[in-house]
Amino acid sequence: MNRNHRPLTVWTLASLTVVSVVLVIPWIMWQSQAPTPLNIMIVDKSKPDLSYVGHKGLVWILNQQKIVQQTGEHYNYEEDYYGYDIQNGISRIERKLPDEVTDTDLIYLTANHHLSSTETNERIQDKAYEGLTIYDAHKIREAATKGVTIVAEFSALSNAVSDMTREQLYPILGMKSSGWQGRSVSDLQSLDEVPQQLRMNYELREKRQWPYHGAGIVLVHNDGRVIVLKQGRDVKTGDIKFVFTQEGGEWSGITRDIHYSEWFDIIVPEQQATVLAWYKTDLTENGQQKLMDAGIPGGFAALTRYEGHNRTYYMAGSFGELEHYSFWRRIKGWDVVKTKLTPDQKSVPDRFYWKVYVPVMKKILQEVQTGQAPWQ
């Protein structure tokens, strides 16, 4: 019996050896790679929780690419950001932006998930924490005039304290918000996809109960207006795809369209801004007419670049959210493997992070490191 099992044992040992070599060699390569020091200011002023989902994805790619602080220390998502922290279970500790910001290589603006109206009301009632302030906006503008690269996610602007704060940031971002936000929804009755506060606002304005079922796209204005694009009548499928322009594809190296299913900001880019990617919808004539009647831009810009005193990128969505922060950041090339092998399916966790965010941020970080213009 031992002889019969010997071939299986040998095969198993050989397989384990091959797997070990395949993993150990990239790990050794990562360990031997020289670190790159960059001074990156992460600003995440959302209400804190232990997931740190607003900036954890950025820190993962910084560590995987061996980008370190000027001190040589690796970035830590629990400590190396400006915003609110949890100590002894209480979210009352604030790390404020420093007086000197112009010696920074990159400022990254983000926040936790898109804030529903309920969460916004909580922030207003609880003055212990707040989003981006006028002071923050002034310091960010000061850095921009000195050539510091700025990257901003939609969540950061939606979490700003006031419209005045956002107005201070629009000129350096090369865009303005239309006031509308949207999301692809697979079930219009789902409270996970359509927040209760959104429904309540609709029912108060329309004087009737929330009538929608099935799939579609929900559009919400800051003043409480709600428009629903129903699948079949207004949109053919209700899916939204992230589509790079030709220039954006050449810049990022991404040529495939990728499904996007989170909240997004409907913006109006400045004429001088470059749109690198769009949100693609399959609107029917009826759906197009609904947008026109509401004064909503027909095209939804997803990723823009603006060249002024500095270079800024605006991500009109929640691109960098990462749920699972893994050891695999210490494996050289793991980012490429995940980008290639992660299927573009809605049920796959962190799908958009791997398919779009990682390649885009690697390109931006490369530009910051080399001082290279995006077209070079």
C-alpha positions in Angstrom: 0.0 0.0 0.0 2.9 2.4 0.7 4.2 1.8 -2.8 0.8 2.7 -4.3 0.8 6.0 -2.4 4.4 6.9 -3.2 3.8 8.4 -6.6 1.0 10.6 -5.2 3.3 11.7 -2.3 6.1 12.5 -4.7 3.7 14.4 -7.0 2.4 16.4 -4.0 5.8 17.3 -2.8 6.9 18.4 -6.3 3.8 20.5 -6.6 4.4 22.2 -3.3 8.0 22.8 -4.2 6.9 24.5 -7.5 4.3 26.6 -5.7 6.8 27.6 -3.1 9.4 28.7 -5.7 6.8 30.6 -7.7 5.9 32.6 -4.5 9.3 32.8 -2.9 11.1 34.3 -5.9 8.7 37.2 -6.3 8.8 37.8 -2.6 12.6 37.9 -2.7 12.5 40.3 -5.6 10.1 42.6 -3.7 12.4 42.5 -0.6 15.4 43.4 -2.7 13.7 46.2 -4.6 15.0 49.7 -3.6 12.2 51.8 -2.0 11.2 55.1 -3.6 10.7 58.0 -1.1 7.6 60.2 -1.9 6.0 62.7 0.4 2.3 61.9 0.0 -0.4 63.7 2.0 -3.5 61.6 2.4 -6.5 63.6 3.5 -9.5 61.5 4.6 -11.8 63.6 6.8 -14.8 61.2 6.8 -16.2 59.8 10.1 -13.7 57.2 11.0 -14.2 53.5 11.4 -11.8 50.6 11.8 -12.1 49.6 8.1 -10.3 52.8 6.8 -11.9 52.0 3.5 -11.5 55.5 2.2 -7.7 55.4 1.9 -6.7 51.7 2.6 -6.6 51.0 -1.1 -4.2 53.8 -1.8 -1.9 52.7 1.0 -1.9 49.1 -0.4 -0.6 50.2 -3.8 2.0 52.5 -2.1 3.4 49.6 -0.1 3.2 47.1 -3.0 5.2 49.6 -5.2 7.6 50.2 -2.2 6.9 53.9 -2.1 7.9 55.1 1.3 7.9 58.2 3.4 10.9 60.6 3.5 11.9 58.9 6.7 12.1 55.5 5.0 9.1 54.2 6.8 6.3 52.4 4.9 2.9 54.1 4.8 0.4 52.8 7.4 -3.3 53.3 6.7 -4.1 53.5 10.4 -1.8 56.4 11.1 -0.5 58.2 8.0 -3.4 60.3 7.0 -5.0 63.7 7.9 -8.5 63.4 9.3 -10.2 61.8 12.3 -9.0 58.8 14.2 -10.4 56.4 16.7 -8.8 56.2 20.1 -10.2 54.1 23.0 -13.3 53.5 20.8 -14.0 57.2 20.5 -13.8 59.0 17.1 -12.8 62.5 18.4 -9.1 62.8 17.5 -8.2 65.0 14.6 -5.0 65.1 12.6 -5.0 68.6 11.1 -3.3 69.6 7.9 0.1 71.1 8.6 0.9 74.8 7.9 3.6 73.8 5.3 2.1 71.8 2.4 4.2 72.9 -0.5 7.0 70.4 0.1 4.5 67.6 -0.7 4.8 65.5 -3.9 1.1 64.4 -4.0 -2.0 65.3 -2.1 -4.8 62.7 -2.2 -8.3 63.6 -1.2 -10.7 60.8 -0.3 -13.4 59.7 2.2 -15.4 56.6 3.2 -18.3 55.4 1.1 -20.6 58.0 -0.5 -22.5 59.7 2.3 -26.3 59.3 2.3 -28.5 62.1 3.5 -28.9 60.3 6.8 -25.1 60.3 7.5 -24.8 63.9 6.4 -27.5 64.9 8.9 -25.5 63.0 11.6 -22.4 65.0 10.8 -24.3 68.3 11.0 -25.8 67.3 14.4 -22.4 66.0 15.7 -19.9 68.8 15.5 -17.1 66.5 16.8 -16.1 65.8 13.3 -16.6 67.3 9.9 -15.4 67.0 6.3 -13.1 69.2 4.2 -13.1 72.7 5.5 -12.3 76.1 4.0 -8.9 76.0 5.8 -8.2 72.6 4.1 -9.3 74.0 0.7 -7.0 77.0 1.1 -4.0 74.8 2.0 -4.7 72.5 -0.9 -4.9 75.4 -3.3 -1.7 76.8 -1.9 0.0 73.5 -2.7 -1.5 73.4 -6.2 0.0 76.8 -7.1 3.4 75.4 -6.2 3.1 72.5 -8.6 2.0 69.8 -6.2 0.0 67.0 -7.9 -3.6 66.6 -6.6 -5.8 63.5 -6.9 -9.4 63.8 -5.6 -12.1 61.2 -5.4 -15.8 62.1 -5.5 -16.3 61.0 -1.9 -14.0 63.7 -0.6 -16.0 66.5 -2.2 -19.3 65.0 -1.2 -18.0 65.0 2.3 -17.0 68.7 2.3 -18.4 70.9 5.0 -20.1 73.4 2.6 -20.7 74.4 -1.0 -18.1 77.2 -0.4 -15.5 74.6 0.3 -16.2 72.8 -2.9 -16.2 76.1 -4.8 -12.7 76.7 -3.6 -11.5 73.4 -5.0 -13.3 73.4 -8.4 -10.8 75.7 -10.1 -7.8 73.5 -9.3 -9.7 70.4 -10.3 -10.8 71.8 -13.7 -14.5 70.8 -13.2 -17.7 71.7 -11.4 -20.4 69.4 -10.0 -23.8 69.5 -11.7 -25.3 68.8 -8.3 -26.4 65.4 -9.6 -25.2 62.0 -8.5 -26.1 58.6 -9.8 -25.9 54.9 -9.3 -26.7 51.8 -11.3 -29.2 49.7 -9.2 -30.2 46.1 -9.7 -33.2 46.2 -7.4 -34.9 49.6 -6.9 -36.6 48.1 -3.8 -33.3 47.3 -2.1 -32.4 49.5 0.9 -28.8 48.6 0.4 -28.8 50.1 -3.1 -31.5 52.8 -2.6 -31.0 54.4 0.9 -34.1 54.9 3.0 -33.5 58.7 3.3 -33.5 59.0 -0.5 -36.9 57.3 -0.7 -38.2 59.5 2.1 -37.1 62.6 0.2 -38.8 61.4 -2.9 -42.0 60.7 -1.1 -42.1 64.1 0.6 -41.5 65.9 -2.7 -43.9 63.8 -4.8 -46.6 63.2 -2.2 -46.7 59.4 -3.0 -44.9 56.2 -2.0 -41.7 55.0 -3.7 -43.2 53.2 -6.8 -40.1 51.7 -8.4 -39.2 48.1 -8.9 -36.7 46.2 -10.9 -33.4 47.5 -12.2 -32.4 51.0 -13.4 -30.3 54.0 -12.7 -31.1 56.4 -9.8 -30.1 60.1 -10.1 -30.2 62.3 -7.0 -29.7 66.1 -6.8 -28.4 68.0 -3.8 -31.7 69.7 -3.5 -33.5 66.4 -3.0 -34.8 65.8 -6.5 -34.8 62.2 -7.7 -35.0 60.8 -11.2 -35.2 57.1 -11.9 -34.2 55.7 -15.3 -36.1 52.4 -15.5 -34.7 49.4 -17.3 -36.5 48.8 -20.5 -38.2 52.2 -20.7 -35.3 54.6 -20.1 -32.2 52.4 -20.3 -31.8 49.1 -22.1 -30.0 47.2 -19.3 -29.3 49.7 -16.5 -25.6 48.8 -16.4 -23.0 51.5 -16.4 -19.6 50.9 -17.9 -16.3 52.7 -17.3 -14.9 53.5 -20.8 -11.5 55.1 -21.5 -11.1 57.5 -24.4 -8.4 56.7 -26.9 -6.1 59.1 -25.1 -7.0 57.7 -21.7 -6.5 54.1 -23.0 -3.1 54.9 -24.3 -2.2 56.7 -21.1 -3.5 54.0 -18.7 -2.9 50.9 -20.8 -6.5 49.8 -20.3 -8.5 49.1 -23.4 -11.5 47.1 -22.1 -14.7 48.6 -20.8 -15.3 47.8 -17.1 -18.6 47.6 -15.2 -19.1 50.3 -12.5 -21.7 49.9 -9.8 -21.1 52.5 -7.1 -22.2 56.1 -6.7 -20.7 58.6 -9.2 -20.6 62.4 -9.5 -22.1 64.0 -12.6 -19.7 66.8 -13.4 -19.2 69.6 -15.9 -15.5 69.5 -17.0 -13.7 72.8 -17.8 -13.0 73.3 -21.5 -9.3 72.9 -20.9 -9.7 69.7 -18.9 -9.0 66.3 -20.6 -11.6 63.6 -20.1 -9.7 60.3 -19.9 -12.8 58.1 -19.3 -16.6 58.3 -19.4 -19.4 56.4 -17.8 -21.3 54.7 -20.6 -25.0 54.1 -20.4 -27.4 52.6 -22.9 -30.1 55.3 -22.7 -33.2 55.0 -24.8 -34.7 58.1 -26.5 -37.1 58.3 -23.5 -34.2 58.3 -21.1 -32.2 60.9 -23.1 -35.3 63.2 -23.0 -35.5 62.8 -19.2 -31.9 64.0 -18.8 -32.5 66.9 -21.2 -35.7 68.0 -19.3 -33.8 68.0 -16.0 -30.8 69.8 -17.4 -28.5 66.9 -16.7 -25.4 66.6 -19.0 -25.8 63.9 -21.6 -22.3 62.5 -21.1 -20.9 61.4 -17.7 -17.2 62.2 -17.3 -15.6 59.5 -15.1 -11.9 60.5 -14.9 -10.5 63.9 -15.8 -7.0 65.5 -15.9 -6.4 69.2 -15.6 -3.2 71.1 -16.2 -2.8 74.5 -14.5 -0.1 75.5 -12.1 0.0 71.8 -11.3 -1.6 68.5 -12.5 -4.8 67.3 -11.0 -6.9 64.2 -11.5 -10.5 63.9 -10.5 -12.1 60.5 -10.0 -15.9 61.0 -10.3 -16.7 58.0 -8.2 -15.4 55.7 -5.4 -12.5 54.1 -7.2 -10.0 53.3 -4.5 -12.1 51.4 -2.0 -10.5 48.1 -0.9 -12.0 45.7 1.6 -9.3 43.0 1.8 -5.8 44.4 2.7 -3.6 41.3 2.1 0.0 40.1 2.6 0.3 39.8 -1.1 1.4 43.4 -1.4 4.9 41.9 -0.6 4.9 39.8 -3.8 6.4 41.6 -6.8 4.0 41.6 -9.7 1.0 40.6 -7.6 -0.8 43.8 -8.7 -0.4 42.8 -12.4 -1.6 39.3 -11.7 -4.7 40.5 -9.9 -5.5 43.1 -12.5 -5.3 40.5 -15.3 -7.1 37.6 -13.5 -9.9 39.4 -11.6 -13.1 38.8 -13.5 -15.3 41.8 -14.4 -18.3 40.6 -12.5 -20.4 42.6 -10.0 -20.2 39.8 -7.4 -16.4 39.9 -7.2 -15.1 42.0 -4.3 -12.8 44.8 -5.1 -13.2 44.2 -8.8 -13.1 47.9 -9.9 -10.1 48.5 -7.6 -8.0 45.9 -9.4 -9.2 46.4 -13.0 -9.1 50.3 -13.0 -7.8 51.9 -9.9 -4.5 50.1 -9.5 -3.3 50.7 -13.1 -4.4 54.3 -13.0 -2.7 55.1 -9.7 0.5 53.3 -10.8 0.6 55.6 -13.8 -0.1 58.7 -11.7 2.6 57.7 -9.2 5.0 57.1 -12.0 4.4 60.6 -13.2 5.0 62.1 -9.8 8.2 60.1 -9.3 9.7 61.1 -12.7 8.1 64.5 -13.2 7.0 63.2 -16.5 4.3 64.9 -18.5 1.3 62.5 -19.1 1.8 62.6 -22.9 5.4 61.6 -22.8 
